[in-house]
Amino acid sequence: SAAAVAANTAAVTTGSVEEWSLEWQSARKLLVQSLTSQLIRDQFGTLGLRMFNLLSDGDPPQRLEDNHIFATCMVTPQEGREILNEMVRRSIICWQEVPRSGNTPLVASF
């Protein structure tokens, strides 16, 4: 937001001239976030933006079960799966399969 950029600027007064400095890395990060959000909303709608924001929050990005994503973002499973699958097809997000149990049989490892 503009407030974040304003917080990262500083006025420097040299004589009678006031100069401003800008923290370019913060400004760049803010611009990339804004552009990404706009593109996701344009391509996938508000529901897609909700799901993308949920998954991309945090460092590293979240890895959540699809039903948890749908419940948190208030999306029907059918509509949510369509949006998530389209995001995967366009390489915006990636699926990660996780085994249901921690003790998989040895036969499966051959």
HELIX and SHEET records of a PDB file:
HELIX    1   1 ALA A    2  ALA A    7  1                                   6    
HELIX    2   2 TRP A   24  SER A   56  1                                  33    
HELIX    3   3 ASP A   66  CYS A   73  1                                   8    
HELIX    4   4 PRO A   77  ARG A   89  1                                  13    
HELIX    5   5 LEU A  106  SER A  109  5                                   4    
SHEET    1   A 2 THR A   9  THR A  14  0                                        
SHEET    2   A 2 VAL A  17  LEU A  22 -1                                        
END                                                                             
